[in-house]
Amino acid sequence: MVQDQERRQFHRFPFEGKGLLSVGSARRLQCRVIDISINGSLLELQDEAEVVQGVAGELGLILRGIVGGTQIDLEFVIDIAWQQAEVLGCRFIRVDPVHFESLKTFILENLGEPSLLDRELIHLGYWPGVGPSSAA
């Protein structure tokens, strides 16, 4: 466990909320959010029989929770990094700027230090137009 934490580039935080995973246009799967980072999320499906790793096409994820006393919705296009039974590790691969700002606000509230958020944003080399101190 310690080794996994040492390899992580991004801090993960509990997220009090629910998720809806869209698999193609027909399947919608309820899930519980275990934790979230600036780069991805750990989810628990309600039915472990659902297999989503290796599914062709884009996967969508909507997370609804409370941040700073305010309800927020976060929407992402994701990629499943791994699946073990009902638990999924996912990476965010696309998000609109408004939802990304909400995510950065959540991460900053949990980190408590803008320089730590800056460091995490630098590791996100794939987010166009995102740079240090743009969220503070």
N, C-alpha and C positions, 0 to 999 in steps of 0.2 A: 504493500500500500504506500509506504513512504517513497519508494522508487517511482511509482506512478505520479505522485504529487511533485516530485523533483523534475520530472519530464514535462509537466504541464507548463505551457506558456501563459495561460489565461486563468485568472481566479474564477472559481465557480461559487455561486451563491444560491441558497434555497430561494425558490420563487413560489409564493403562495398563489397558486392559480391552476387553471385547467387548460387543456389543450385539445385541439381538433386537428387531426392529421388527415390531409386530403391525399389520397392515392389515386391518381388519374382523375377522371371526371365523375366516377361512379361511387367510389368507396370513401367514406368518412369514418374515421376511427377516433373515439374518445380516448384521451390519455391524461395521465397525471404528470405534472412537471415535477421532477425530482430536484433538478437544479439547472442553472442557466449561467452562461458566460458570454463574453462579447463575441465569441466565435461559434457557440453552439449550445446544445441543451441535452440533458439526460431526461428521457421520458419513460413512463411506464404505461404500456397498453392495458386496457381493461380485460382483454382476452388474449392470453398468451398464444393461442392458436393462430393469431394473425401474424403472417410473415410479410414484412415489407422490405427487408434487405434484398437488393438485387432486382427490385421492381423497375421496369423500364419507364421512362418518362419522368416528369418533374413531380416532386412531392411538395405539398404546401403545408404550412404549419401556422395555426393561429393560436396564440397564447393570450389568455385573459387573466389578469390578476390585479392586485392592489399595490401601487407604488406611492409612497409618501401620502397615504390616505386617499389617493385618487385611483379610480379604476382605469386601467390602460389595456389596450389590445395591441399586440405585436404580431405582425404577419411576415412570414419568411418563405422563401423557396429554400428547401433543404436537401441535403444528401445524407443518407444513412451510412455512418461510419462502421457501425457494428450492431448486431442484435444478439442478445442472449435471452431466450424465452420471451418474456413480455417486456424486457428492458431494451431500450434503443439509445444509442449514442448518435446524435445528429450534428452536422455542421451546417451553419447558415451559409448559403451560397449567393443569395440575393435578398435585398430588403430595400424598401423605398426610404428616402431620407427622413420622413416624418417618424416612421417606426424606429429607424436607427437612432434618431435623437432620443426617443423614449428609452430605448435600450441603454444608450450611453448614460442617461440620467440615472437609471436604476443601478448600473454598475458603479457610477461615481458615488452615489449615496452609500453603497455597500463598502467601497474601497475607502472612502473618507478623505482621499488625497488626490487632487488633480494630476500630480506628476505620475502616480501609479496608473491612472487612466491613460495618460499620454503614452506610457511605456507599452500598455496593452494595444493601443491603437497602432503604434509603430509595427508591432508584430502582425497586424492585419494588412499585409501588403496588397491584398486583392480588393480592398474597398476603394473604388475610385472617389477622389475628392475628399477622402478622410485623412485628417492629419492631426497632430498633437494640438491640444488646447482649443479645438473647435467645439468642444462640448461644454466647457466650463463657463 
